Amino acid sequence: MEKLNTFNGGSTILLTPKKGNLKSLKNYRLITLYNADEKIYTKIITKRLQKVIGILIDIHQSGFVKNGKNFDNTLTANFLFEKNFIIPIETNGCLIILDQEKYYYRFD
């Protein structure tokens, strides 16, 4: 496999204001500008991965997957907690459910 030219690996991130109070970080959007070569390469890799994504990623992993529905996972977790289907066990782990105010933006 041929090594990619690292010259093309850069990007620029712009902080773009939205409407409203500009003193609040919630009123800003990050936009990443990529080199045209990198955008084409990323698109090729994405198209190839879509053919095998069902094998590589479990059906319950819905974040960052096209047509993934995070809401389904939230409903399942709430149902399990409400119906006491989750049996407490002694462990050093924890479960964190975050209420995200905004999901990620996607540009095509």
N, CA and C atoms as a LAMMPS dump frame, in Angstrom:
ITEM: TIMESTEP
0
ITEM: NUMBER OF ATOMS
324
ITEM: BOX BOUNDS ff ff ff
-5.0000000000000000e+02 5.0000000000000000e+02
-5.0000000000000000e+02 5.0000000000000000e+02
-5.0000000000000000e+02 5.0000000000000000e+02
ITEM: ATOMS id mol type element x y z
1 1 1 N 0.847 -1.185 0
2 1 2 C 0 0 0
3 1 3 C 0.889 1.245 0
4 2 1 N 0.562 2.174 -0.803
5 2 2 C 1.341 3.393 -0.93
6 2 3 C 1.03 4.342 0.223
7 3 1 N 2.072 4.982 0.744
8 3 2 C 1.902 5.927 1.842
9 3 3 C 1.32 7.237 1.313
10 4 1 N 0.358 7.781 2.07
11 4 2 C -0.246 9.056 1.674
12 4 3 C 0.714 10.207 1.914
13 5 1 N 0.62 11.204 1.111
14 5 2 C 1.409 12.41 1.265
15 5 3 C 0.871 13.192 2.462
16 6 1 N 1.699 13.411 3.489
17 6 2 C 1.245 14.128 4.682
18 6 3 C 0.98 15.603 4.398
19 7 1 N 1.422 16.082 3.253
20 7 2 C 1.17 17.463 2.856
21 7 3 C -0.33 17.75 2.784
22 8 1 N -1.134 16.749 2.425
23 8 2 C -2.57 16.937 2.241
24 8 3 C -3.387 16.748 3.518
25 9 1 N -2.749 16.465 4.639
26 9 2 C -3.478 16.104 5.848
27 9 3 C -3.963 17.259 6.703
28 10 1 N -3.855 18.484 6.264
29 10 2 C -4.23 19.612 7.101
30 10 3 C -5.668 20.041 6.939
31 11 1 N -6.152 20.756 7.919
32 11 2 C -7.492 21.343 7.848
33 11 3 C -7.496 22.626 8.664
34 12 1 N -8.499 23.439 8.433
35 12 2 C -8.651 24.699 9.156
36 12 3 C -10.011 24.712 9.831
37 13 1 N -10.039 25.093 11.098
38 13 2 C -11.296 25.158 11.844
39 13 3 C -11.673 26.62 12.037
40 14 1 N -12.889 26.959 11.627
41 14 2 C -13.402 28.32 11.779
42 14 3 C -14.493 28.344 12.844
43 15 1 N -14.488 29.353 13.666
44 15 2 C -15.535 29.56 14.658
45 15 3 C -16.502 30.584 14.077
46 16 1 N -17.723 30.146 13.755
47 16 2 C -18.702 30.986 13.081
48 16 3 C -19.834 31.34 14.033
49 17 1 N -20.153 32.633 14.198
50 17 2 C -21.232 33.01 15.118
51 17 3 C -22.611 32.696 14.551
52 18 1 N -23.522 32.334 15.451
53 18 2 C -24.935 32.167 15.1
54 18 3 C -25.66 33.42 15.581
55 19 1 N -26.983 33.368 15.573
56 19 2 C -27.773 34.477 16.106
57 19 3 C -27.775 34.407 17.629
58 20 1 N -28.027 35.524 18.248
59 20 2 C -28.16 35.553 19.7
60 20 3 C -26.957 36.172 20.377
61 21 1 N -26.843 35.922 21.672
62 21 2 C -25.793 36.476 22.508
63 21 3 C -24.449 35.859 22.129
64 22 1 N -23.546 36.657 21.605
65 22 2 C -22.262 36.15 21.149
66 22 3 C -21.276 35.925 22.292
67 23 1 N -21.675 36.224 23.518
68 23 2 C -20.835 35.927 24.676
69 23 3 C -21.021 34.483 25.134
70 24 1 N -22.035 33.811 24.615
71 24 2 C -22.312 32.417 24.968
72 24 3 C -21.732 31.49 23.902
73 25 1 N -21.008 30.45 24.33
74 25 2 C -20.419 29.511 23.383
75 25 3 C -21.468 28.717 22.62
76 26 1 N -22.682 28.625 23.156
77 26 2 C -23.75 27.893 22.478
78 26 3 C -24.154 28.572 21.174
79 27 1 N -23.801 29.825 21.019
80 27 2 C -24.192 30.572 19.828
81 27 3 C -23.072 30.641 18.785
82 28 1 N -22.184 29.658 18.828
83 28 2 C -21.121 29.548 17.836
84 28 3 C -21.133 28.155 17.229
85 29 1 N -20.703 28.064 16.006
86 29 2 C -20.64 26.789 15.283
87 29 3 C -19.215 26.616 14.76
88 30 1 N -18.688 25.388 14.909
89 30 2 C -17.381 25.073 14.355
90 30 3 C -17.555 24.55 12.937
91 31 1 N -16.793 25.083 12.022
92 31 2 C -16.799 24.602 10.643
93 31 3 C -15.358 24.234 10.29
94 32 1 N -15.176 23.011 9.808
95 32 2 C -13.852 22.537 9.438
96 32 3 C -13.708 22.553 7.923
97 33 1 N -12.663 23.199 7.448
98 33 2 C -12.368 23.265 6.014
99 33 3 C -11.228 22.299 5.707
100 34 1 N -11.481 21.365 4.773
101 34 2 C -10.487 20.369 4.401
102 34 3 C -9.942 20.66 3.013
103 35 1 N -8.769 20.143 2.756
104 35 2 C -8.177 20.173 1.436
105 35 3 C -9.046 19.328 0.51
106 36 1 N -9.189 19.713 -0.744
107 36 2 C -10.04 18.99 -1.7
108 36 3 C -9.605 17.539 -1.869
109 37 1 N -8.291 17.279 -1.902
110 37 2 C -7.802 15.9 -2.026
111 37 3 C -8.252 15.05 -0.841
112 38 1 N -8.186 15.63 0.344
113 38 2 C -8.578 14.905 1.55
114 38 3 C -10.074 14.607 1.552
115 39 1 N -10.872 15.538 1.07
116 39 2 C -12.32 15.315 0.999
117 39 3 C -12.646 14.158 0.059
118 40 1 N -11.968 14.098 -1.075
119 40 2 C -12.195 13.014 -2.036
120 40 3 C -11.765 11.678 -1.431
121 41 1 N -10.599 11.65 -0.814
122 41 2 C -10.092 10.428 -0.189
123 41 3 C -11.044 9.947 0.91
124 42 1 N -11.522 10.859 1.741
125 42 2 C -12.451 10.506 2.816
126 42 3 C -13.747 9.944 2.257
127 43 1 N -14.242 10.511 1.179
128 43 2 C -15.476 10.025 0.548
129 43 3 C -15.297 8.601 0.024
130 44 1 N -14.143 8.314 -0.57
131 44 2 C -13.863 6.966 -1.079
132 44 3 C -13.845 5.957 0.066
133 45 1 N -13.146 6.284 1.144
134 45 2 C -13.078 5.387 2.305
135 45 3 C -14.463 5.176 2.902
136 46 1 N -15.262 6.243 3.006
137 46 2 C -16.617 6.14 3.559
138 46 3 C -17.481 5.205 2.729
139 47 1 N -17.428 5.347 1.418
140 47 2 C -18.218 4.483 0.523
141 47 3 C -17.817 3.017 0.684
142 48 1 N -16.524 2.765 0.828
143 48 2 C -16.053 1.384 0.991
144 48 3 C -16.473 0.812 2.343
145 49 1 N -16.41 1.616 3.387
146 49 2 C -16.787 1.142 4.722
147 49 3 C -18.282 0.873 4.841
148 50 1 N -19.099 1.609 4.102
149 50 2 C -20.549 1.407 4.174
150 50 3 C -20.949 0.001 3.758
151 51 1 N -20.149 -0.638 2.923
152 51 2 C -20.458 -1.994 2.469
153 51 3 C -20.291 -3.028 3.582
154 52 1 N -19.408 -2.754 4.547
155 52 2 C -19.117 -3.733 5.6
156 52 3 C -19.431 -3.213 7.003
157 53 1 N -20.063 -2.059 7.1
158 53 2 C -20.282 -1.44 8.411
159 53 3 C -21.131 -2.318 9.33
160 54 1 N -22.071 -3.073 8.76
161 54 2 C -22.908 -3.955 9.565
162 54 3 C -22.132 -5.082 10.215
163 55 1 N -21.018 -5.47 9.62
164 55 2 C -20.164 -6.517 10.18
165 55 3 C -19.236 -5.93 11.24
166 56 1 N -18.77 -4.715 11.014
167 56 2 C -17.782 -4.1 11.896
168 56 3 C -18.382 -3.496 13.16
169 57 1 N -19.611 -2.98 13.074
170 57 2 C -20.22 -2.265 14.196
171 57 3 C -21.525 -2.941 14.576
172 58 1 N -21.708 -3.191 15.864
173 58 2 C -22.917 -3.831 16.379
174 58 3 C -24.151 -2.979 16.096
175 59 1 N -25.312 -3.617 15.955
176 59 2 C -26.545 -2.89 15.636
177 59 3 C -26.959 -1.928 16.745
178 60 1 N -26.486 -2.171 17.971
179 60 2 C -26.848 -1.289 19.083
180 60 3 C -25.989 -0.029 19.131
181 61 1 N -24.916 -0.001 18.359
182 61 2 C -24.079 1.194 18.278
183 61 3 C -24.659 2.091 17.196
184 62 1 N -25.321 3.151 17.6
185 62 2 C -26.005 3.982 16.611
186 62 3 C -25.359 5.351 16.424
187 63 1 N -24.485 5.756 17.311
188 63 2 C -23.845 7.058 17.176
189 63 3 C -22.85 7.075 16.033
190 64 1 N -22.845 8.131 15.267
191 64 2 C -21.911 8.366 14.17
192 64 3 C -22.06 7.35 13.037
193 65 1 N -23.212 6.688 12.954
194 65 2 C -23.507 5.764 11.864
195 65 3 C -24.668 6.347 11.08
196 66 1 N -24.562 6.331 9.752
197 66 2 C -25.623 6.88 8.918
198 66 3 C -26.938 6.181 9.244
199 67 1 N -27.985 6.966 9.413
200 67 2 C -29.323 6.498 9.789
201 67 3 C -29.369 5.876 11.181
202 68 1 N -28.332 6.093 11.984
203 68 2 C -28.348 5.603 13.362
204 68 3 C -29.311 6.437 14.191
205 69 1 N -30.038 5.786 15.066
206 69 2 C -31.042 6.476 15.861
207 69 3 C -30.674 6.38 17.342
208 70 1 N -30.037 7.434 17.869
209 70 2 C -29.65 7.459 19.275
210 70 3 C -30.859 7.425 20.184
211 71 1 N -31.987 7.925 19.697
212 71 2 C -33.2 7.98 20.506
213 71 3 C -33.642 6.578 20.917
214 72 1 N -33.481 5.586 20.029
215 72 2 C -33.852 4.207 20.347
216 72 3 C -33.066 3.689 21.543
217 73 1 N -31.777 3.969 21.592
218 73 2 C -30.95 3.518 22.709
219 73 3 C -31.366 4.189 24.007
220 74 1 N -31.736 5.456 23.944
221 74 2 C -32.188 6.169 25.139
222 74 3 C -33.484 5.572 25.66
223 75 1 N -34.415 5.286 24.768
224 75 2 C -35.677 4.662 25.18
225 75 3 C -35.446 3.294 25.806
226 76 1 N -34.559 2.512 25.233
227 76 2 C -34.256 1.186 25.776
228 76 3 C -33.675 1.292 27.177
229 77 1 N -32.722 2.199 27.372
230 77 2 C -32.117 2.375 28.694
231 77 3 C -33.153 2.823 29.712
232 78 1 N -34 3.787 29.347
233 78 2 C -35.046 4.246 30.268
234 78 3 C -36.001 3.123 30.626
235 79 1 N -36.394 2.311 29.647
236 79 2 C -37.307 1.196 29.89
237 79 3 C -36.688 0.201 30.871
238 80 1 N -35.424 -0.14 30.661
239 80 2 C -34.757 -1.104 31.533
240 80 3 C -34.658 -0.598 32.965
241 81 1 N -34.381 0.69 33.145
242 81 2 C -34.301 1.249 34.489
243 81 3 C -35.671 1.295 35.154
244 82 1 N -36.686 1.731 34.413
245 82 2 C -38.03 1.859 34.98
246 82 3 C -38.62 0.515 35.379
247 83 1 N -38.365 -0.523 34.6
248 83 2 C -38.935 -1.846 34.867
249 83 3 C -38.044 -2.692 35.768
250 84 1 N -36.948 -2.109 36.255
251 84 2 C -36.012 -2.808 37.137
252 84 3 C -35.457 -4.084 36.512
253 85 1 N -35.248 -4.061 35.205
254 85 2 C -34.651 -5.21 34.535
255 85 3 C -33.139 -5.243 34.722
256 86 1 N -32.594 -4.137 35.168
257 86 2 C -31.156 -4.096 35.405
258 86 3 C -30.92 -4.5 36.849
259 87 1 N -30.232 -5.613 37.034
260 87 2 C -29.976 -6.135 38.371
261 87 3 C -28.679 -5.522 38.877
262 88 1 N -28.728 -4.885 40.062
263 88 2 C -27.51 -4.275 40.596
264 88 3 C -26.454 -5.344 40.9
265 89 1 N -25.256 -5.111 40.481
266 89 2 C -24.147 -6.005 40.797
267 89 3 C -23.011 -5.168 41.345
268 90 1 N -22.154 -5.813 42.105
269 90 2 C -21.013 -5.087 42.652
270 90 3 C -19.96 -4.94 41.56
271 91 1 N -19.677 -3.718 41.232
272 91 2 C -18.697 -3.448 40.183
273 91 3 C -18.083 -2.076 40.416
274 92 1 N -16.971 -1.842 39.798
275 92 2 C -16.31 -0.541 39.9
276 92 3 C -16.633 0.348 38.713
277 93 1 N -17.619 -0.026 37.927
278 93 2 C -17.982 0.756 36.753
279 93 3 C -19.184 1.638 37.018
280 94 1 N -19.588 2.375 36.016
281 94 2 C -20.767 3.221 36.137
282 94 3 C -21.407 3.386 34.765
283 95 1 N -22.651 3.803 34.759
284 95 2 C -23.376 4.08 33.525
285 95 3 C -23.719 5.557 33.529
286 96 1 N -23.358 6.239 32.478
287 96 2 C -23.628 7.668 32.378
288 96 3 C -24.518 7.899 31.169
289 97 1 N -25.649 8.542 31.382
290 97 2 C -26.534 8.921 30.288
291 97 3 C -26.531 10.44 30.224
292 98 1 N -26.071 10.971 29.121
293 98 2 C -25.974 12.417 28.959
294 98 3 C -27.134 12.923 28.124
295 99 1 N -27.71 14.02 28.555
296 99 2 C -28.77 14.661 27.788
297 99 3 C -28.098 15.714 26.913
298 100 1 N -27.923 15.405 25.66
299 100 2 C -27.245 16.333 24.765
300 100 3 C -28.234 17.355 24.247
301 101 1 N -27.883 18.624 24.43
302 101 2 C -28.779 19.697 23.997
303 101 3 C -28.861 19.766 22.481
304 102 1 N -27.744 19.575 21.834
305 102 2 C -27.722 19.628 20.372
306 102 3 C -26.882 18.463 19.868
307 103 1 N -27.319 17.844 18.79
308 103 2 C -26.524 16.798 18.166
309 103 3 C -25.558 17.432 17.182
310 104 1 N -24.742 16.618 16.604
311 104 2 C -23.7 17.103 15.715
312 104 3 C -24.279 17.553 14.382
313 105 1 N -23.68 18.584 13.826
314 105 2 C -24.095 19.07 12.513
315 105 3 C -23.461 18.19 11.443
316 106 1 N -24.166 18.031 10.358
317 106 2 C -23.622 17.252 9.258
318 106 3 C -23.809 18.035 7.968
319 107 1 N -22.721 18.181 7.227
320 107 2 C -22.758 18.873 5.949
321 107 3 C -22.374 17.888 4.861
322 108 1 N -23.096 17.883 3.769
323 108 2 C -22.756 17.031 2.623
324 108 3 C -22.261 17.894 1.487
